[in-house]
Amino acid sequence: MEHIPEVVSAAEQLRRQLQGPWLNPLLKKWVGQGELDYEKYVRTPELLALQTPRAQRVTPDELLFQGVHQSQELWLKMLAHESVEAVEELDANALWEVSARLERMPRIARVLAAELGVLETLTPDTYQIIRRNLGNGSGQESPGYNSVSIAARGLDEALERLLRRRNVQLADVYTTRRHPDLKRVCEQLLDYDEAWQHWLCTHFQLVRRTIGVDAMVKALDGLPTRVLPGRMTQPLFPALWRVRVEMTATWQREGGYAPGAPRDTSGAGIP
Ligand code: HEM
């Protein structure tokens, strides 16, 4: 019988090649067998086996959808972990240390939002295919979202304890110049809160362009998408937002210069 050679497309050849392992020419070692130190430390065999294999995917974009969700859970796990460390530092009055951590946390939240931007390339028709395989899954079921929310309450309470130990009201932190260290920490917590809300607002736009936002558009768990806007701006640290409102409520117009009017140049007017 005549042997008919298998016709394999370039993409299929590449796909087979990407199954590995690969001889790295610099290392002169086989990569992809899970035996190298990098692979062992990062646990790449386990990590890369966590995505539905190609043959079982309902659409090629399912890798992106699942991968972004997995990655988001990892970043959320890190945010919750950082929050707990920050609670420990606040309770130890270690404000330099907590300040460094609060520099990191909004950056993580911004990565979360940026990642959603990749998911925005998923068009509604493709998402409809994926959606049939999600059961009644809801964002509220996300372990990362829940743990970050709980950890934020812990952070909020740790801030309250710090203010109590220092015998300072939050309003004093903002209206006097006597507590620059506390003010810095409060502003950094606010940065984090703002970045967190930004993630949820970005998520809202993602939902809007993928399934739409309308009274008749419901999530898989039955929740109308209309409720999302009210939730995405709920602060993690309400007191830090409230203090601004209180300051504006007691603000007085008197005491400034009329626009264009000559100003005192002696410097006496500068507080
Ligand atoms: C195409 C992608 C996505 C769609 C269409 C979508 C859709 C929705 C919808 C309809 C809701 C409201 C109902 C509910 O709680 O389930 C929701 C909530 C939520 N989603 Fe997504 N989502 C997407 C991606 C993501 C990703 C990548 C994450 C990352 C973890 C995420 C996290 C959440 C969270 C935490 C909530 C609850 C928010 C709240 O209750 O305020 N979603 N999503």
Residues whose N, C-alpha, C, O or C-beta is under 5 A from the ligand:
A	BS01	HEM	H69 Q72 G137 S138 G139 Q140 S142 Y145 V207 T210 A219 L223 T225 R231
